[in-house]
Amino acid sequence: MSTADVSLHEKISLVEKVTEESSEDVRLHEERSLLDLAATKDKKKDEANLYDDINMIKIDDENKISTPDISSSFDDDDDEDSVKQRHENHGKRKWFCVIGCAIAHFVLGGFERSNGVLYIHIQNKFGNGASDIAWVLSLSVTLKLLFGPVASILCTKFTPRCVVVSGAILFGLGLLISAFVPHFVILYITIGVITGIGKSLAYQPGLVVVGQYFKKRRGAAVGLATAGGGIGTLVLPPLFETMLNYYGFSGGLMIISAVALHMCISGMLYKSPTRRKLHRQSLISHSCERFHDSRLINSSELTECQMAETEEQNKKAPNKYHKLWIGRCLKSCNTVKDKESSSKMLDFSLLKRPDFLMFCVGISFLALSFNSMLIFIPPLVKSRGLSGIQGACVMSVAGIFDTIGRIASGFILEMKRLRNFRKLLYNTVMFMLALVIFSLPFTVTFVEFCVVAAIFGLLIGTYTSQKSVILVDIVGSEALNSSFGILIFFQGVGTLIGPPITGVFKDKYNSYADGFFFIGSTTFIGAFILLLSNTVKCNNCKPEFSIK
């Protein structure tokens, strides 16, 4: 081979090599372009999903910020349909929670208003005194209230559904065991302890979940939810009286335990909105970190000054939709951080607030008298020469008007003209309740008992249904879980000592009249303390969640 041929061959090889390298560069460039394009589409889709999640979270906020629909800026119709579906599911779910709460109040309210019926049949079977039987029944109600903080903590660690179903099983199990006890002392454990703890776990989550879902017209929603207690008072006392008379003490309690297990249906309808948002919180936190990396915001050290500076920077941004999205993420990151911390802790620092503390003390006095009335009204009716079924019917009349009072008070006290005077009107109802209690010892005939029971039911319905609403007016919805648990604890103190003291008056003076005078006096004291709490103003009372 000649030298010319070798040189030509080398040139051809060099040209081919350069061509291959150029083709490889073009191929790599095309691959990078495709990857960048895919990453851009994924980024836009993530941003669209992030905005939708932020919008769903902000729907539950009291101070809603109206912003234009910017989902179209991301060109994703499927995400827009998904947001609409979430809105619809959110609206349906909150009404299922109201139904579940109504079922819970139907069972618990009807059962507790049947304590007077159980009182008579326990006395007939075991022959113990009024004070001893009152201790058993009051212990059950007391533990339901004293375990309120425990139920609050369990609701944050687990789901309200699990807590309520577990409580319903304990509730029914305690009643079932009580049907076969040979001695009265065992009732302290079965009816007193086991059913008390079960009722506590099944009672509190309902009102808390309803309070979290409803920001507007919360009073009306709670009134509808607690109306089940009035219906339970109408149905269950005559039913329990009939079952205990027909099947005896053991057979009647077995049927009553089956009624208690219906609380499981209530629990299955609950789903806390805070649990539903946990996967969105992680997405928002990731987005905040991305903003920080891009030097838009610093989400870990977000202050009012920094938010103001960020808003000024956003004014210079060319895309107004992008600015709105950033602002929404800023506020949502801060809101989620506060709600996440508050949902994981129990705020005992609320007791430093004088208005909240006085409200709890006043409610404890009212609970003392309320539980005593439910136990001793049927025996008072029977002591006037009337039958046991007439005593149960008196409680049913109270249940009818209890339902009316719960629903009516929810809508009336939500009226714009009366909303600012809601606490004062609630206080007035408590004073009227004291007057009704003072009139009970002078009641003789069945018709008179029915009339007094009707007025009593209206007032008790208002007292029960609007209690959590007044609580929100005092401490705010953010502290509802902790404040409600603490309030229930104070109620437990009153329900523990009230019926036994009233029973001591019966055993000592052989008359129920003196006991009702004592009950009326404690109701008046509680109403007066509530009046004082309305005059106290709390400045700079911001909760500090410090108990995990």
ChimeraX attribute file (.defattr): number of C-alpha atoms within 10 A of each C-alpha:
attribute: neighborCount
match mode: 1-to-1
recipient: residues
	/A:1	5
	/A:2	6
	/A:3	8
	/A:4	9
	/A:5	10
	/A:6	11
	/A:7	11
	/A:8	11
	/A:9	12
	/A:10	12
	/A:11	12
	/A:12	11
	/A:13	12
	/A:14	12
	/A:15	11
	/A:16	12
	/A:17	12
	/A:18	11
	/A:19	12
	/A:20	12
	/A:21	11
	/A:22	12
	/A:23	12
	/A:24	12
	/A:25	12
	/A:26	12
	/A:27	12
	/A:28	12
	/A:29	12
	/A:30	12
	/A:31	12
	/A:32	12
	/A:33	12
	/A:34	12
	/A:35	12
	/A:36	12
	/A:37	12
	/A:38	12
	/A:39	12
	/A:40	12
	/A:41	13
	/A:42	12
	/A:43	13
	/A:44	16
	/A:45	16
	/A:46	15
	/A:47	17
	/A:48	22
	/A:49	21
	/A:50	20
	/A:51	22
	/A:52	22
	/A:53	21
	/A:54	23
	/A:55	21
	/A:56	18
	/A:57	19
	/A:58	18
	/A:59	15
	/A:60	16
	/A:61	17
	/A:62	12
	/A:63	9
	/A:64	10
	/A:65	11
	/A:66	6
	/A:67	11
	/A:68	8
	/A:69	12
	/A:70	17
	/A:71	18
	/A:72	11
	/A:73	11
	/A:74	17
	/A:75	13
	/A:76	14
	/A:77	11
	/A:78	8
	/A:79	17
	/A:80	19
	/A:81	11
	/A:82	13
	/A:83	19
	/A:84	13
	/A:85	12
	/A:86	15
	/A:87	15
	/A:88	11
	/A:89	11
	/A:90	16
	/A:91	13
	/A:92	11
	/A:93	18
	/A:94	23
	/A:95	18
	/A:96	17
	/A:97	24
	/A:98	27
	/A:99	22
	/A:100	25
	/A:101	32
	/A:102	27
	/A:103	27
	/A:104	33
	/A:105	27
	/A:106	25
	/A:107	26
	/A:108	24
	/A:109	24
	/A:110	25
	/A:111	23
	/A:112	23
	/A:113	28
	/A:114	26
	/A:115	25
	/A:116	28
	/A:117	27
	/A:118	23
	/A:119	19
	/A:120	20
	/A:121	18
	/A:122	16
	/A:123	15
	/A:124	11
	/A:125	12
	/A:126	13
	/A:127	12
	/A:128	12
	/A:129	13
	/A:130	23
	/A:131	18
	/A:132	18
	/A:133	26
	/A:134	26
	/A:135	21
	/A:136	25
	/A:137	28
	/A:138	28
	/A:139	26
	/A:140	27
	/A:141	25
	/A:142	29
	/A:143	26
	/A:144	29
	/A:145	31
	/A:146	25
	/A:147	22
	/A:148	30
	/A:149	24
	/A:150	17
	/A:151	26
	/A:152	27
	/A:153	19
	/A:154	16
	/A:155	24
	/A:156	19
	/A:157	14
	/A:158	12
	/A:159	17
	/A:160	28
	/A:161	22
	/A:162	18
	/A:163	24
	/A:164	30
	/A:165	22
	/A:166	18
	/A:167	28
	/A:168	28
	/A:169	21
	/A:170	25
	/A:171	30
	/A:172	27
	/A:173	21
	/A:174	24
	/A:175	24
	/A:176	24
	/A:177	19
	/A:178	25
	/A:179	21
	/A:180	13
	/A:181	13
	/A:182	10
	/A:183	10
	/A:184	18
	/A:185	13
	/A:186	14
	/A:187	22
	/A:188	18
	/A:189	18
	/A:190	23
	/A:191	26
	/A:192	24
	/A:193	23
	/A:194	23
	/A:195	28
	/A:196	28
	/A:197	28
	/A:198	27
	/A:199	31
	/A:200	29
	/A:201	29
	/A:202	32
	/A:203	28
	/A:204	27
	/A:205	30
	/A:206	31
	/A:207	26
	/A:208	23
	/A:209	23
	/A:210	26
	/A:211	24
	/A:212	19
	/A:213	24
	/A:214	21
	/A:215	16
	/A:216	12
	/A:217	15
	/A:218	21
	/A:219	27
	/A:220	23
	/A:221	25
	/A:222	28
	/A:223	28
	/A:224	23
	/A:225	27
	/A:226	31
	/A:227	29
	/A:228	27
	/A:229	32
	/A:230	32
	/A:231	25
	/A:232	28
	/A:233	33
	/A:234	27
	/A:235	23
	/A:236	26
	/A:237	29
	/A:238	22
	/A:239	16
	/A:240	23
	/A:241	24
	/A:242	16
	/A:243	19
	/A:244	21
	/A:245	15
	/A:246	11
	/A:247	13
	/A:248	15
	/A:249	19
	/A:250	18
	/A:251	16
	/A:252	20
	/A:253	24
	/A:254	22
	/A:255	18
	/A:256	22
	/A:257	22
	/A:258	16
	/A:259	15
	/A:260	27
	/A:261	19
	/A:262	18
	/A:263	29
	/A:264	22
	/A:265	17
	/A:266	27
	/A:267	28
	/A:268	16
	/A:269	20
	/A:270	26
	/A:271	22
	/A:272	22
	/A:273	17
	/A:274	18
	/A:275	13
	/A:276	11
	/A:277	15
	/A:278	12
	/A:279	10
	/A:280	18
	/A:281	21
	/A:282	12
	/A:283	16
	/A:284	20
	/A:285	18
	/A:286	13
	/A:287	20
	/A:288	22
	/A:289	17
	/A:290	15
	/A:291	17
	/A:292	14
	/A:293	11
	/A:294	10
	/A:295	9
	/A:296	15
	/A:297	21
	/A:298	19
	/A:299	20
	/A:300	13
	/A:301	8
	/A:302	14
	/A:303	12
	/A:304	8
	/A:305	9
	/A:306	14
	/A:307	17
	/A:308	11
	/A:309	12
	/A:310	18
	/A:311	17
	/A:312	11
	/A:313	13
	/A:314	18
	/A:315	11
	/A:316	10
	/A:317	12
	/A:318	9
	/A:319	10
	/A:320	13
	/A:321	16
	/A:322	15
	/A:323	18
	/A:324	17
	/A:325	18
	/A:326	21
	/A:327	16
	/A:328	17
	/A:329	23
	/A:330	22
	/A:331	15
	/A:332	22
	/A:333	20
	/A:334	16
	/A:335	14
	/A:336	22
	/A:337	14
	/A:338	13
	/A:339	13
	/A:340	14
	/A:341	14
	/A:342	23
	/A:343	23
	/A:344	17
	/A:345	20
	/A:346	25
	/A:347	23
	/A:348	17
	/A:349	16
	/A:350	21
	/A:351	15
	/A:352	12
	/A:353	19
	/A:354	15
	/A:355	20
	/A:356	23
	/A:357	17
	/A:358	20
	/A:359	23
	/A:360	26
	/A:361	20
	/A:362	26
	/A:363	26
	/A:364	25
	/A:365	25
	/A:366	29
	/A:367	26
	/A:368	26
	/A:369	29
	/A:370	23
	/A:371	26
	/A:372	28
	/A:373	24
	/A:374	18
	/A:375	26
	/A:376	25
	/A:377	25
	/A:378	29
	/A:379	21
	/A:380	23
	/A:381	24
	/A:382	17
	/A:383	15
	/A:384	12
	/A:385	11
	/A:386	16
	/A:387	15
	/A:388	22
	/A:389	20
	/A:390	18
	/A:391	25
	/A:392	30
	/A:393	23
	/A:394	27
	/A:395	33
	/A:396	28
	/A:397	23
	/A:398	30
	/A:399	33
	/A:400	23
	/A:401	24
	/A:402	35
	/A:403	28
	/A:404	22
	/A:405	26
	/A:406	31
	/A:407	26
	/A:408	19
	/A:409	22
	/A:410	25
	/A:411	16
	/A:412	15
	/A:413	23
	/A:414	19
	/A:415	12
	/A:416	9
	/A:417	10
	/A:418	13
	/A:419	14
	/A:420	13
	/A:421	12
	/A:422	19
	/A:423	23
	/A:424	15
	/A:425	13
	/A:426	21
	/A:427	22
	/A:428	16
	/A:429	17
	/A:430	24
	/A:431	19
	/A:432	16
	/A:433	24
	/A:434	23
	/A:435	15
	/A:436	17
	/A:437	24
	/A:438	18
	/A:439	14
	/A:440	22
	/A:441	17
	/A:442	11
	/A:443	17
	/A:444	15
	/A:445	12
	/A:446	18
	/A:447	11
	/A:448	14
	/A:449	23
	/A:450	20
	/A:451	15
	/A:452	19
	/A:453	26
	/A:454	22
	/A:455	19
	/A:456	24
	/A:457	27
	/A:458	25
	/A:459	26
	/A:460	23
	/A:461	30
	/A:462	24
	/A:463	23
	/A:464	18
	/A:465	28
	/A:466	25
	/A:467	18
	/A:468	22
	/A:469	27
	/A:470	17
	/A:471	20
	/A:472	19
	/A:473	13
	/A:474	21
	/A:475	20
	/A:476	13
	/A:477	20
	/A:478	18
	/A:479	23
	/A:480	24
	/A:481	28
	/A:482	24
	/A:483	29
	/A:484	23
	/A:485	26
	/A:486	27
	/A:487	24
	/A:488	24
	/A:489	22
	/A:490	24
	/A:491	28
	/A:492	26
	/A:493	19
	/A:494	26
	/A:495	30
	/A:496	26
	/A:497	20
	/A:498	27
	/A:499	32
	/A:500	22
	/A:501	20
	/A:502	27
	/A:503	26
	/A:504	19
	/A:505	20
	/A:506	20
	/A:507	15
	/A:508	10
	/A:509	12
	/A:510	12
	/A:511	15
	/A:512	22
	/A:513	19
	/A:514	18
	/A:515	24
	/A:516	25
	/A:517	18
	/A:518	17
	/A:519	26
	/A:520	25
	/A:521	19
	/A:522	23
	/A:523	29
	/A:524	22
	/A:525	17
	/A:526	28
	/A:527	26
	/A:528	16
	/A:529	19
	/A:530	26
	/A:531	21
	/A:532	15
	/A:533	22
	/A:534	16
	/A:535	10
	/A:536	13
	/A:537	12
	/A:538	14
	/A:539	7
	/A:540	7
	/A:541	13
	/A:542	12
	/A:543	18
	/A:544	15
	/A:545	19
	/A:546	13
	/A:547	12
	/A:548	13
